Amino acid sequence: MDAPLLRDLLLVTVALATVLLARRPVRIGFGAGPAFGLWLLPEPAAAPPWLPALRVHWLALPAIHVLPGAIASGAGDSKVVAPATWPYRFWLAGAIVMTLRLVVHYLRLRRQCLA
């Protein structure tokens, strides 16, 4: 996996764990509103790993190295290895399942509140 993606997942996981640990003490000390507002913390935690990468691309272009003997020695015939796509598909399937679960629970709660 990409290093920025792993850093992003790590930061969001730490932010979610922080929210889960701080939720009850904040609710007891300050009320339900600020405790619910803690759930806004993981979203900005996802941004920092991507910001330096964007800044680097704006400032400089990557260097291109041309080796004169590379074409003659057959280096151009090497295979390009594609990254494994199963971790991304596994993550996407889990995200879809959890989103559907959230929608079902929301609709059930809404139906109970209206009844």
C-alpha positions as semicolon CSV with decimal commas, in nm:
position;residue;x (nm);y (nm);z (nm)
1;M;0,000;0,000;0,000
2;D;0,101;0,362;-0,041
3;A;0,281;0,530;0,247
4;P;0,042;0,832;0,251
5;L;-0,255;0,595;0,262
6;L;-0,108;0,405;0,556
7;R;-0,031;0,731;0,740
8;D;-0,385;0,848;0,669
9;L;-0,537;0,526;0,805
10;L;-0,315;0,546;1,113
11;L;-0,411;0,907;1,188
12;V;-0,782;0,841;1,139
13;T;-0,762;0,530;1,359
14;V;-0,589;0,727;1,635
15;A;-0,849;1,004;1,603
16;L;-1,135;0,752;1,624
17;A;-0,980;0,586;1,929
18;T;-0,937;0,928;2,091
19;V;-1,301;1,012;2,028
20;L;-1,416;0,678;2,169
21;L;-1,208;0,727;2,485
22;A;-1,295;1,096;2,536
23;R;-1,666;1,071;2,453
24;R;-1,796;0,970;2,797
25;P;-1,583;1,211;3,008
26;V;-1,673;1,500;2,777
27;R;-2,042;1,410;2,796
28;I;-2,030;1,399;3,177
29;G;-1,834;1,724;3,204
30;F;-1,981;1,936;2,926
31;G;-2,298;1,769;2,803
32;A;-2,412;1,579;2,497
33;G;-2,350;1,856;2,240
34;P;-1,972;1,880;2,282
35;A;-1,948;1,500;2,314
36;F;-2,127;1,461;1,982
37;G;-1,905;1,730;1,831
38;L;-1,599;1,512;1,898
39;W;-1,702;1,301;1,598
40;L;-1,583;1,587;1,375
41;L;-1,223;1,516;1,482
42;P;-1,144;1,217;1,253
43;E;-1,228;1,406;0,933
44;P;-0,954;1,671;0,958
45;A;-0,715;1,401;1,079
46;A;-0,735;1,249;0,731
47;A;-0,600;1,561;0,557
48;P;-0,238;1,609;0,681
49;P;-0,077;1,311;0,503
50;W;-0,203;1,441;0,168
51;L;-0,107;1,808;0,212
52;P;0,276;1,771;0,196
53;A;0,244;1,549;-0,112
54;L;0,041;1,817;-0,287
55;R;0,287;2,088;-0,188
56;V;0,584;1,891;-0,321
57;H;0,417;1,838;-0,658
58;W;0,344;2,209;-0,688
59;L;0,702;2,313;-0,614
60;A;0,910;2,069;-0,815
61;L;0,875;1,817;-1,090
62;P;1,033;1,475;-1,045
63;A;1,368;1,424;-1,211
64;I;1,387;1,204;-1,519
65;H;1,709;1,007;-1,553
66;V;1,803;0,890;-1,900
67;L;2,058;0,614;-1,925
68;P;2,214;0,583;-2,271
69;G;2,272;0,208;-2,252
70;A;1,932;0,122;-2,107
71;I;1,757;0,068;-2,439
72;A;2,046;-0,126;-2,593
73;S;2,078;-0,361;-2,294
74;G;1,711;-0,459;-2,304
75;A;1,602;-0,276;-1,990
76;G;1,295;-0,155;-2,175
77;D;1,156;-0,512;-2,193
78;S;1,107;-0,555;-1,819
79;K;0,756;-0,628;-1,692
80;V;0,561;-0,370;-1,499
81;V;0,430;-0,525;-1,179
82;A;0,088;-0,395;-1,083
83;P;0,017;-0,338;-0,712
84;A;-0,211;-0,583;-0,538
85;T;-0,570;-0,465;-0,565
86;W;-0,726;-0,706;-0,316
87;P;-0,656;-0,488;-0,007
88;Y;-0,834;-0,195;-0,173
89;R;-1,127;-0,413;-0,275
90;F;-1,148;-0,565;0,073
91;W;-1,147;-0,218;0,231
92;L;-1,410;-0,094;-0,015
93;A;-1,636;-0,393;0,053
94;G;-1,609;-0,332;0,427
95;A;-1,684;0,038;0,383
96;I;-1,993;-0,042;0,174
97;V;-2,119;-0,297;0,428
98;M;-2,071;-0,054;0,719
99;T;-2,243;0,227;0,527
100;L;-2,541;0,004;0,453
101;R;-2,553;-0,100;0,819
102;L;-2,552;0,266;0,922
103;V;-2,835;0,347;0,680
104;V;-3,045;0,054;0,807
105;H;-2,997;0,161;1,170
106;Y;-3,079;0,522;1,084
107;L;-3,400;0,423;0,907
108;R;-3,500;0,196;1,197
109;L;-3,438;0,475;1,448
110;R;-3,630;0,725;1,235
111;R;-3,925;0,485;1,206
112;Q;-3,927;0,433;1,586
113;C;-3,918;0,808;1,650
114;L;-4,208;0,879;1,416
115;A;-4,427;0,601;1,557
